[in-house]
Amino acid sequence: MLFKIFGNILLDFNPDMVFVENGTDQIFRKENATVIINTKLAQYQKKYLSNKIITLLRFPYIFQELPN
């Protein structure tokens, strides 16, 4: 449900944004018209990133290592 809300925000307002966990680890980042999914995550963090959940954002996405 949370990713569906983020998807609605992205579609309605089109902001660039960063979704972080505990204020440090970037889970994903939206820049321009693409969502960048962090590939450098702990196993428990990856549960946020199933294809089904990512598609709720309704933006094209790529996988890339992001700085934390």
mmCIF file of the N, C-alpha and C atoms, coordinates in Angstrom:
data_MODEL
# 
_entry.id   MODEL 
# 
loop_
_atom_site.group_PDB 
_atom_site.id 
_atom_site.type_symbol 
_atom_site.label_atom_id 
_atom_site.label_alt_id 
_atom_site.label_comp_id 
_atom_site.label_asym_id 
_atom_site.label_entity_id 
_atom_site.label_seq_id 
_atom_site.pdbx_PDB_ins_code 
_atom_site.Cartn_x 
_atom_site.Cartn_y 
_atom_site.Cartn_z 
_atom_site.occupancy 
_atom_site.B_iso_or_equiv 
_atom_site.pdbx_formal_charge 
_atom_site.auth_seq_id 
_atom_site.auth_comp_id 
_atom_site.auth_asym_id 
_atom_site.auth_atom_id 
_atom_site.pdbx_PDB_model_num 
ATOM 1   N N  . MET A 1 1  ? 0.812  -1.195 0.000   1.00 0.00 ? 1  MET A N  1 
ATOM 2   C CA . MET A 1 1  ? 0.000  0.000  0.000   1.00 0.00 ? 1  MET A CA 1 
ATOM 3   C C  . MET A 1 1  ? 0.856  1.260  0.000   1.00 0.00 ? 1  MET A C  1 
ATOM 4   N N  . LEU A 1 2  ? 1.956  1.246  0.746   1.00 0.00 ? 2  LEU A N  1 
ATOM 5   C CA . LEU A 1 2  ? 2.828  2.410  0.815   1.00 0.00 ? 2  LEU A CA 1 
ATOM 6   C C  . LEU A 1 2  ? 3.386  2.774  -0.560  1.00 0.00 ? 2  LEU A C  1 
ATOM 7   N N  . PHE A 1 3  ? 3.793  1.777  -1.339  1.00 0.00 ? 3  PHE A N  1 
ATOM 8   C CA . PHE A 1 3  ? 4.350  2.061  -2.657  1.00 0.00 ? 3  PHE A CA 1 
ATOM 9   C C  . PHE A 1 3  ? 3.277  2.565  -3.613  1.00 0.00 ? 3  PHE A C  1 
ATOM 10  N N  . LYS A 1 4  ? 2.048  2.141  -3.418  1.00 0.00 ? 4  LYS A N  1 
ATOM 11  C CA . LYS A 1 4  ? 0.955  2.671  -4.245  1.00 0.00 ? 4  LYS A CA 1 
ATOM 12  C C  . LYS A 1 4  ? 0.762  4.160  -3.941  1.00 0.00 ? 4  LYS A C  1 
ATOM 13  N N  . ILE A 1 5  ? 0.849  4.545  -2.685  1.00 0.00 ? 5  ILE A N  1 
ATOM 14  C CA . ILE A 1 5  ? 0.750  5.959  -2.299  1.00 0.00 ? 5  ILE A CA 1 
ATOM 15  C C  . ILE A 1 5  ? 1.901  6.749  -2.912  1.00 0.00 ? 5  ILE A C  1 
ATOM 16  N N  . PHE A 1 6  ? 3.128  6.203  -2.815  1.00 0.00 ? 6  PHE A N  1 
ATOM 17  C CA . PHE A 1 6  ? 4.274  6.875  -3.433  1.00 0.00 ? 6  PHE A CA 1 
ATOM 18  C C  . PHE A 1 6  ? 4.052  7.023  -4.939  1.00 0.00 ? 6  PHE A C  1 
ATOM 19  N N  . GLY A 1 7  ? 3.534  5.990  -5.573  1.00 0.00 ? 7  GLY A N  1 
ATOM 20  C CA . GLY A 1 7  ? 3.253  6.054  -7.011  1.00 0.00 ? 7  GLY A CA 1 
ATOM 21  C C  . GLY A 1 7  ? 2.282  7.169  -7.342  1.00 0.00 ? 7  GLY A C  1 
ATOM 22  N N  . ASN A 1 8  ? 1.246  7.327  -6.525  1.00 0.00 ? 8  ASN A N  1 
ATOM 23  C CA . ASN A 1 8  ? 0.281  8.411  -6.740  1.00 0.00 ? 8  ASN A CA 1 
ATOM 24  C C  . ASN A 1 8  ? 0.930  9.778  -6.573  1.00 0.00 ? 8  ASN A C  1 
ATOM 25  N N  . ILE A 1 9  ? 1.771  9.927  -5.566  1.00 0.00 ? 9  ILE A N  1 
ATOM 26  C CA . ILE A 1 9  ? 2.482  11.193 -5.360  1.00 0.00 ? 9  ILE A CA 1 
ATOM 27  C C  . ILE A 1 9  ? 3.369  11.501 -6.560  1.00 0.00 ? 9  ILE A C  1 
ATOM 28  N N  . LEU A 1 10 ? 4.094  10.489 -7.028  1.00 0.00 ? 10 LEU A N  1 
ATOM 29  C CA . LEU A 1 10 ? 4.980  10.692 -8.167  1.00 0.00 ? 10 LEU A CA 1 
ATOM 30  C C  . LEU A 1 10 ? 4.198  11.102 -9.412  1.00 0.00 ? 10 LEU A C  1 
ATOM 31  N N  . LEU A 1 11 ? 3.061  10.464 -9.642  1.00 0.00 ? 11 LEU A N  1 
ATOM 32  C CA . LEU A 1 11 ? 2.257  10.809 -10.826 1.00 0.00 ? 11 LEU A CA 1 
ATOM 33  C C  . LEU A 1 11 ? 1.616  12.186 -10.709 1.00 0.00 ? 11 LEU A C  1 
ATOM 34  N N  . ASP A 1 12 ? 1.122  12.523 -9.544  1.00 0.00 ? 12 ASP A N  1 
ATOM 35  C CA . ASP A 1 12 ? 0.406  13.785 -9.367  1.00 0.00 ? 12 ASP A CA 1 
ATOM 36  C C  . ASP A 1 12 ? 1.329  14.997 -9.311  1.00 0.00 ? 12 ASP A C  1 
ATOM 37  N N  . PHE A 1 13 ? 2.477  14.850 -8.659  1.00 0.00 ? 13 PHE A N  1 
ATOM 38  C CA . PHE A 1 13 ? 3.347  16.008 -8.428  1.00 0.00 ? 13 PHE A CA 1 
ATOM 39  C C  . PHE A 1 13 ? 4.687  15.920 -9.150  1.00 0.00 ? 13 PHE A C  1 
ATOM 40  N N  . ASN A 1 14 ? 5.055  14.742 -9.615  1.00 0.00 ? 14 ASN A N  1 
ATOM 41  C CA . ASN A 1 14 ? 6.293  14.481 -10.337 1.00 0.00 ? 14 ASN A CA 1 
ATOM 42  C C  . ASN A 1 14 ? 7.546  15.008 -9.632  1.00 0.00 ? 14 ASN A C  1 
ATOM 43  N N  . PRO A 1 15 ? 7.672  14.802 -8.320  1.00 0.00 ? 15 PRO A N  1 
ATOM 44  C CA . PRO A 1 15 ? 8.879  15.293 -7.640  1.00 0.00 ? 15 PRO A CA 1 
ATOM 45  C C  . PRO A 1 15 ? 10.037 14.310 -7.821  1.00 0.00 ? 15 PRO A C  1 
ATOM 46  N N  . ASP A 1 16 ? 11.242 14.808 -7.723  1.00 0.00 ? 16 ASP A N  1 
ATOM 47  C CA . ASP A 1 16 ? 12.375 13.927 -7.523  1.00 0.00 ? 16 ASP A CA 1 
ATOM 48  C C  . ASP A 1 16 ? 12.362 13.608 -6.035  1.00 0.00 ? 16 ASP A C  1 
ATOM 49  N N  . MET A 1 17 ? 12.623 12.369 -5.672  1.00 0.00 ? 17 MET A N  1 
ATOM 50  C CA . MET A 1 17 ? 12.547 12.002 -4.267  1.00 0.00 ? 17 MET A CA 1 
ATOM 51  C C  . MET A 1 17 ? 13.458 10.837 -3.961  1.00 0.00 ? 17 MET A C  1 
ATOM 52  N N  . VAL A 1 18 ? 13.737 10.653 -2.684  1.00 0.00 ? 18 VAL A N  1 
ATOM 53  C CA . VAL A 1 18 ? 14.538 9.536  -2.199  1.00 0.00 ? 18 VAL A CA 1 
ATOM 54  C C  . VAL A 1 18 ? 13.746 8.854  -1.094  1.00 0.00 ? 18 VAL A C  1 
ATOM 55  N N  . PHE A 1 19 ? 13.648 7.537  -1.156  1.00 0.00 ? 19 PHE A N  1 
ATOM 56  C CA . PHE A 1 19 ? 13.010 6.760  -0.101  1.00 0.00 ? 19 PHE A CA 1 
ATOM 57  C C  . PHE A 1 19 ? 14.128 6.083  0.674   1.00 0.00 ? 19 PHE A C  1 
ATOM 58  N N  . VAL A 1 20 ? 14.274 6.443  1.948   1.00 0.00 ? 20 VAL A N  1 
ATOM 59  C CA . VAL A 1 20 ? 15.342 5.892  2.774   1.00 0.00 ? 20 VAL A CA 1 
ATOM 60  C C  . VAL A 1 20 ? 14.756 5.104  3.932   1.00 0.00 ? 20 VAL A C  1 
ATOM 61  N N  . GLU A 1 21 ? 15.556 4.182  4.432   1.00 0.00 ? 21 GLU A N  1 
ATOM 62  C CA . GLU A 1 21 ? 15.179 3.423  5.616   1.00 0.00 ? 21 GLU A CA 1 
ATOM 63  C C  . GLU A 1 21 ? 16.088 3.859  6.749   1.00 0.00 ? 21 GLU A C  1 
ATOM 64  N N  . ASN A 1 22 ? 15.512 4.166  7.875   1.00 0.00 ? 22 ASN A N  1 
ATOM 65  C CA . ASN A 1 22 ? 16.265 4.608  9.058   1.00 0.00 ? 22 ASN A CA 1 
ATOM 66  C C  . ASN A 1 22 ? 17.116 5.842  8.780   1.00 0.00 ? 22 ASN A C  1 
ATOM 67  N N  . GLY A 1 23 ? 16.751 6.605  7.784   1.00 0.00 ? 23 GLY A N  1 
ATOM 68  C CA . GLY A 1 23 ? 17.442 7.847  7.489   1.00 0.00 ? 23 GLY A CA 1 
ATOM 69  C C  . GLY A 1 23 ? 18.803 7.699  6.848   1.00 0.00 ? 23 GLY A C  1 
ATOM 70  N N  . THR A 1 24 ? 19.220 6.485  6.500   1.00 0.00 ? 24 THR A N  1 
ATOM 71  C CA . THR A 1 24 ? 20.556 6.319  5.937   1.00 0.00 ? 24 THR A CA 1 
ATOM 72  C C  . THR A 1 24 ? 20.580 5.560  4.621   1.00 0.00 ? 24 THR A C  1 
ATOM 73  N N  . ASP A 1 25 ? 19.944 4.418  4.547   1.00 0.00 ? 25 ASP A N  1 
ATOM 74  C CA . ASP A 1 25 ? 20.036 3.568  3.359   1.00 0.00 ? 25 ASP A CA 1 
ATOM 75  C C  . ASP A 1 25 ? 18.983 3.947  2.327   1.00 0.00 ? 25 ASP A C  1 
ATOM 76  N N  . GLN A 1 26 ? 19.442 4.339  1.133   1.00 0.00 ? 26 GLN A N  1 
ATOM 77  C CA . GLN A 1 26 ? 18.506 4.645  0.053   1.00 0.00 ? 26 GLN A CA 1 
ATOM 78  C C  . GLN A 1 26 ? 17.912 3.326  -0.464  1.00 0.00 ? 26 GLN A C  1 
ATOM 79  N N  . ILE A 1 27 ? 16.613 3.223  -0.412  1.00 0.00 ? 27 ILE A N  1 
ATOM 80  C CA . ILE A 1 27 ? 15.931 2.061  -0.982  1.00 0.00 ? 27 ILE A CA 1 
ATOM 81  C C  . ILE A 1 27 ? 15.706 2.303  -2.469  1.00 0.00 ? 27 ILE A C  1 
ATOM 82  N N  . PHE A 1 28 ? 15.161 3.464  -2.790  1.00 0.00 ? 28 PHE A N  1 
ATOM 83  C CA . PHE A 1 28 ? 15.058 3.875  -4.185  1.00 0.00 ? 28 PHE A CA 1 
ATOM 84  C C  . PHE A 1 28 ? 15.124 5.390  -4.263  1.00 0.00 ? 28 PHE A C  1 
ATOM 85  N N  . ARG A 1 29 ? 15.388 5.857  -5.483  1.00 0.00 ? 29 ARG A N  1 
ATOM 86  C CA . ARG A 1 29 ? 15.441 7.288  -5.744  1.00 0.00 ? 29 ARG A CA 1 
ATOM 87  C C  . ARG A 1 29 ? 14.773 7.529  -7.089  1.00 0.00 ? 29 ARG A C  1 
ATOM 88  N N  . LYS A 1 30 ? 13.947 8.559  -7.173  1.00 0.00 ? 30 LYS A N  1 
ATOM 89  C CA . LYS A 1 30 ? 13.322 8.936  -8.438  1.00 0.00 ? 30 LYS A CA 1 
ATOM 90  C C  . LYS A 1 30 ? 13.999 10.196 -8.948  1.00 0.00 ? 30 LYS A C  1 
ATOM 91  N N  . GLU A 1 31 ? 14.535 10.104 -10.144 1.00 0.00 ? 31 GLU A N  1 
ATOM 92  C CA . GLU A 1 31 ? 15.163 11.244 -10.803 1.00 0.00 ? 31 GLU A CA 1 
ATOM 93  C C  . GLU A 1 31 ? 14.564 11.367 -12.186 1.00 0.00 ? 31 GLU A C  1 
ATOM 94  N N  . ASN A 1 32 ? 14.142 12.582 -12.516 1.00 0.00 ? 32 ASN A N  1 
ATOM 95  C CA . ASN A 1 32 ? 13.508 12.847 -13.804 1.00 0.00 ? 32 ASN A CA 1 
ATOM 96  C C  . ASN A 1 32 ? 12.329 11.901 -13.969 1.00 0.00 ? 32 ASN A C  1 
ATOM 97  N N  . ALA A 1 33 ? 12.356 11.024 -14.920 1.00 0.00 ? 33 ALA A N  1 
ATOM 98  C CA . ALA A 1 33 ? 11.206 10.140 -15.151 1.00 0.00 ? 33 ALA A CA 1 
ATOM 99  C C  . ALA A 1 33 ? 11.536 8.682  -14.868 1.00 0.00 ? 33 ALA A C  1 
ATOM 100 N N  . THR A 1 34 ? 12.580 8.435  -14.077 1.00 0.00 ? 34 THR A N  1 
ATOM 101 C CA . THR A 1 34 ? 13.018 7.066  -13.819 1.00 0.00 ? 34 THR A CA 1 
ATOM 102 C C  . THR A 1 34 ? 13.220 6.836  -12.325 1.00 0.00 ? 34 THR A C  1 
ATOM 103 N N  . VAL A 1 35 ? 12.810 5.673  -11.865 1.00 0.00 ? 35 VAL A N  1 
ATOM 104 C CA . VAL A 1 35 ? 13.070 5.257  -10.488 1.00 0.00 ? 35 VAL A CA 1 
ATOM 105 C C  . VAL A 1 35 ? 14.324 4.384  -10.510 1.00 0.00 ? 35 VAL A C  1 
ATOM 106 N N  . ILE A 1 36 ? 15.261 4.697  -9.632  1.00 0.00 ? 36 ILE A N  1 
ATOM 107 C CA . ILE A 1 36 ? 16.503 3.930  -9.528  1.00 0.00 ? 36 ILE A CA 1 
ATOM 108 C C  . ILE A 1 36 ? 16.411 3.087  -8.254  1.00 0.00 ? 36 ILE A C  1 
ATOM 109 N N  . ILE A 1 37 ? 16.444 1.780  -8.419  1.00 0.00 ? 37 ILE A N  1 
ATOM 110 C CA . ILE A 1 37 ? 16.344 0.837  -7.308  1.00 0.00 ? 37 ILE A CA 1 
ATOM 111 C C  . ILE A 1 37 ? 17.751 0.481  -6.857  1.00 0.00 ? 37 ILE A C  1 
ATOM 112 N N  . ASN A 1 38 ? 18.019 0.632  -5.570  1.00 0.00 ? 38 ASN A N  1 
ATOM 113 C CA . ASN A 1 38 ? 19.342 0.359  -5.033  1.00 0.00 ? 38 ASN A CA 1 
ATOM 114 C C  . ASN A 1 38 ? 19.622 -1.140 -5.027  1.00 0.00 ? 38 ASN A C  1 
ATOM 115 N N  . THR A 1 39 ? 20.772 -1.523 -5.572  1.00 0.00 ? 39 THR A N  1 
ATOM 116 C CA . THR A 1 39 ? 21.169 -2.932 -5.576  1.00 0.00 ? 39 THR A CA 1 
ATOM 117 C C  . THR A 1 39 ? 22.060 -3.283 -4.387  1.00 0.00 ? 39 THR A C  1 
ATOM 118 N N  . LYS A 1 40 ? 22.491 -2.274 -3.636  1.00 0.00 ? 40 LYS A N  1 
ATOM 119 C CA . LYS A 1 40 ? 23.381 -2.513 -2.492  1.00 0.00 ? 40 LYS A CA 1 
ATOM 120 C C  . LYS A 1 40 ? 22.573 -2.405 -1.196  1.00 0.00 ? 40 LYS A C  1 
ATOM 121 N N  . LEU A 1 41 ? 21.811 -3.453 -0.919  1.00 0.00 ? 41 LEU A N  1 
ATOM 122 C CA . LEU A 1 41 ? 20.943 -3.478 0.252   1.00 0.00 ? 41 LEU A CA 1 
ATOM 123 C C  . LEU A 1 41 ? 21.144 -4.765 1.028   1.00 0.00 ? 41 LEU A C  1 
ATOM 124 N N  . ALA A 1 42 ? 20.826 -4.709 2.295   1.00 0.00 ? 42 ALA A N  1 
ATOM 125 C CA . ALA A 1 42 ? 20.835 -5.915 3.123   1.00 0.00 ? 42 ALA A CA 1 
ATOM 126 C C  . ALA A 1 42 ? 19.654 -6.806 2.717   1.00 0.00 ? 42 ALA A C  1 
ATOM 127 N N  . GLN A 1 43 ? 19.751 -8.067 3.044   1.00 0.00 ? 43 GLN A N  1 
ATOM 128 C CA . GLN A 1 43 ? 18.710 -9.027 2.656   1.00 0.00 ? 43 GLN A CA 1 
ATOM 129 C C  . GLN A 1 43 ? 17.329 -8.605 3.145   1.00 0.00 ? 43 GLN A C  1 
ATOM 130 N N  . TYR A 1 44 ? 17.227 -8.130 4.389   1.00 0.00 ? 44 TYR A N  1 
ATOM 131 C CA . TYR A 1 44 ? 15.916 -7.746 4.911   1.00 0.00 ? 44 TYR A CA 1 
ATOM 132 C C  . TYR A 1 44 ? 15.358 -6.507 4.208   1.00 0.00 ? 44 TYR A C  1 
ATOM 133 N N  . GLN A 1 45 ? 16.224 -5.659 3.646   1.00 0.00 ? 45 GLN A N  1 
ATOM 134 C CA . GLN A 1 45 ? 15.752 -4.478 2.930   1.00 0.00 ? 45 GLN A CA 1 
ATOM 135 C C  . GLN A 1 45 ? 15.193 -4.839 1.559   1.00 0.00 ? 45 GLN A C  1 
ATOM 136 N N  . LYS A 1 46 ? 15.687 -5.893 0.982   1.00 0.00 ? 46 LYS A N  1 
ATOM 137 C CA . LYS A 1 46 ? 15.259 -6.293 -0.363  1.00 0.00 ? 46 LYS A CA 1 
ATOM 138 C C  . LYS A 1 46 ? 13.803 -6.730 -0.398  1.00 0.00 ? 46 LYS A C  1 
ATOM 139 N N  . LYS A 1 47 ? 13.219 -7.017 0.764   1.00 0.00 ? 47 LYS A N  1 
ATOM 140 C CA . LYS A 1 47 ? 11.808 -7.435 0.790   1.00 0.00 ? 47 LYS A CA 1 
ATOM 141 C C  . LYS A 1 47 ? 10.902 -6.320 0.270   1.00 0.00 ? 47 LYS A C  1 
ATOM 142 N N  . TYR A 1 48 ? 11.369 -5.078 0.322   1.00 0.00 ? 48 TYR A N  1 
ATOM 143 C CA . TYR A 1 48 ? 10.592 -3.953 -0.182  1.00 0.00 ? 48 TYR A CA 1 
ATOM 144 C C  . TYR A 1 48 ? 10.525 -3.918 -1.703  1.00 0.00 ? 48 TYR A C  1 
ATOM 145 N N  . LEU A 1 49 ? 11.361 -4.701 -2.350  1.00 0.00 ? 49 LEU A N  1 
ATOM 146 C CA . LEU A 1 49 ? 11.614 -4.463 -3.761  1.00 0.00 ? 49 LEU A CA 1 
ATOM 147 C C  . LEU A 1 49 ? 11.230 -5.598 -4.698  1.00 0.00 ? 49 LEU A C  1 
ATOM 148 N N  . SER A 1 50 ? 10.159 -6.292 -4.427  1.00 0.00 ? 50 SER A N  1 
ATOM 149 C CA . SER A 1 50 ? 9.688  -7.289 -5.387  1.00 0.00 ? 50 SER A CA 1 
ATOM 150 C C  . SER A 1 50 ? 9.176  -6.546 -6.626  1.00 0.00 ? 50 SER A C  1 
ATOM 151 N N  . ASN A 1 51 ? 9.170  -7.222 -7.764  1.00 0.00 ? 51 ASN A N  1 
ATOM 152 C CA . ASN A 1 51 ? 8.682  -6.578 -8.992  1.00 0.00 ? 51 ASN A CA 1 
ATOM 153 C C  . ASN A 1 51 ? 7.250  -6.083 -8.834  1.00 0.00 ? 51 ASN A C  1 
ATOM 154 N N  . LYS A 1 52 ? 6.443  -6.836 -8.125  1.00 0.00 ? 52 LYS A N  1 
ATOM 155 C CA . LYS A 1 52 ? 5.050  -6.437 -7.914  1.00 0.00 ? 52 LYS A CA 1 
ATOM 156 C C  . LYS A 1 52 ? 4.973  -5.108 -7.161  1.00 0.00 ? 52 LYS A C  1 
ATOM 157 N N  . ILE A 1 53 ? 5.803  -4.952 -6.142  1.00 0.00 ? 53 ILE A N  1 
ATOM 158 C CA . ILE A 1 53 ? 5.802  -3.713 -5.359  1.00 0.00 ? 53 ILE A CA 1 
ATOM 159 C C  . ILE A 1 53 ? 6.373  -2.552 -6.166  1.00 0.00 ? 53 ILE A C  1 
ATOM 160 N N  . ILE A 1 54 ? 7.465  -2.789 -6.875  1.00 0.00 ? 54 ILE A N  1 
ATOM 161 C CA . ILE A 1 54 ? 8.083  -1.728 -7.662  1.00 0.00 ? 54 ILE A CA 1 
ATOM 162 C C  . ILE A 1 54 ? 7.133  -1.199 -8.730  1.00 0.00 ? 54 ILE A C  1 
ATOM 163 N N  . THR A 1 55 ? 6.370  -2.072 -9.355  1.00 0.00 ? 55 THR A N  1 
ATOM 164 C CA . THR A 1 55 ? 5.454  -1.615 -10.412 1.00 0.00 ? 55 THR A CA 1 
ATOM 165 C C  . THR A 1 55 ? 4.339  -0.721 -9.867  1.00 0.00 ? 55 THR A C  1 
ATOM 166 N N  . LEU A 1 56 ? 4.083  -0.763 -8.559  1.00 0.00 ? 56 LEU A N  1 
ATOM 167 C CA . LEU A 1 56 ? 3.083  0.136  -7.974  1.00 0.00 ? 56 LEU A CA 1 
ATOM 168 C C  . LEU A 1 56 ? 3.502  1.602  -8.086  1.00 0.00 ? 56 LEU A C  1 
ATOM 169 N N  . LEU A 1 57 ? 4.796  1.855  -8.272  1.00 0.00 ? 57 LEU A N  1 
ATOM 170 C CA . LEU A 1 57 ? 5.277  3.226  -8.439  1.00 0.00 ? 57 LEU A CA 1 
ATOM 171 C C  . LEU A 1 57 ? 4.878  3.798  -9.804  1.00 0.00 ? 57 LEU A C  1 
ATOM 172 N N  . ARG A 1 58 ? 4.594  2.924  -10.758 1.00 0.00 ? 58 ARG A N  1 
ATOM 173 C CA . ARG A 1 58 ? 4.108  3.291  -12.100 1.00 0.00 ? 58 ARG A CA 1 
ATOM 174 C C  . ARG A 1 58 ? 5.064  4.195  -12.873 1.00 0.00 ? 58 ARG A C  1 
ATOM 175 N N  . PHE A 1 59 ? 6.345  3.947  -12.707 1.00 0.00 ? 59 PHE A N  1 
ATOM 176 C CA . PHE A 1 59 ? 7.382  4.649  -13.460 1.00 0.00 ? 59 PHE A CA 1 
ATOM 177 C C  . PHE A 1 59 ? 8.378  3.624  -13.975 1.00 0.00 ? 59 PHE A C  1 
ATOM 178 N N  . PRO A 1 60 ? 9.050  3.919  -15.087 1.00 0.00 ? 60 PRO A N  1 
ATOM 179 C CA . PRO A 1 60 ? 10.139 3.026  -15.512 1.00 0.00 ? 60 PRO A CA 1 
ATOM 180 C C  . PRO A 1 60 ? 11.200 2.979  -14.425 1.00 0.00 ? 60 PRO A C  1 
ATOM 181 N N  . TYR A 1 61 ? 11.861 1.843  -14.289 1.00 0.00 ? 61 TYR A N  1 
ATOM 182 C CA . TYR A 1 61 ? 12.871 1.724  -13.247 1.00 0.00 ? 61 TYR A CA 1 
ATOM 183 C C  . TYR A 1 61 ? 14.093 0.975  -13.753 1.00 0.00 ? 61 TYR A C  1 
ATOM 184 N N  . ILE A 1 62 ? 15.208 1.273  -13.103 1.00 0.00 ? 62 ILE A N  1 
ATOM 185 C CA . ILE A 1 62 ? 16.462 0.585  -13.368 1.00 0.00 ? 62 ILE A CA 1 
ATOM 186 C C  . ILE A 1 62 ? 17.064 0.189  -12.027 1.00 0.00 ? 62 ILE A C  1 
ATOM 187 N N  . PHE A 1 63 ? 18.002 -0.737 -12.073 1.00 0.00 ? 63 PHE A N  1 
ATOM 188 C CA . PHE A 1 63 ? 18.715 -1.164 -10.869 1.00 0.00 ? 63 PHE A CA 1 
ATOM 189 C C  . PHE A 1 63 ? 20.127 -0.598 -10.925 1.00 0.00 ? 63 PHE A C  1 
ATOM 190 N N  . GLN A 1 64 ? 20.547 -0.003 -9.815  1.00 0.00 ? 64 GLN A N  1 
ATOM 191 C CA . GLN A 1 64 ? 21.868 0.614  -9.760  1.00 0.00 ? 64 GLN A CA 1 
ATOM 192 C C  . GLN A 1 64 ? 22.299 0.702  -8.298  1.00 0.00 ? 64 GLN A C  1 
ATOM 193 N N  . GLU A 1 65 ? 23.595 0.602  -8.052  1.00 0.00 ? 65 GLU A N  1 
ATOM 194 C CA . GLU A 1 65 ? 24.094 0.783  -6.695  1.00 0.00 ? 65 GLU A CA 1 
ATOM 195 C C  . GLU A 1 65 ? 24.029 2.268  -6.333  1.00 0.00 ? 65 GLU A C  1 
ATOM 196 N N  . LEU A 1 66 ? 23.385 2.571  -5.224  1.00 0.00 ? 66 LEU A N  1 
ATOM 197 C CA . LEU A 1 66 ? 23.252 3.945  -4.770  1.00 0.00 ? 66 LEU A CA 1 
ATOM 198 C C  . LEU A 1 66 ? 24.068 4.153  -3.504  1.00 0.00 ? 66 LEU A C  1 
ATOM 199 N N  . PRO A 1 67 ? 24.624 5.351  -3.331  1.00 0.00 ? 67 PRO A N  1 
ATOM 200 C CA . PRO A 1 67 ? 25.382 5.621  -2.100  1.00 0.00 ? 67 PRO A CA 1 
ATOM 201 C C  . PRO A 1 67 ? 24.453 5.697  -0.904  1.00 0.00 ? 67 PRO A C  1 
ATOM 202 N N  . ASN A 1 68 ? 24.976 5.333  0.241   1.00 0.00 ? 68 ASN A N  1 
ATOM 203 C CA . ASN A 1 68 ? 24.187 5.400  1.478   1.00 0.00 ? 68 ASN A CA 1 
ATOM 204 C C  . ASN A 1 68 ? 24.759 6.445  2.407   1.00 0.00 ? 68 ASN A C  1 
# 
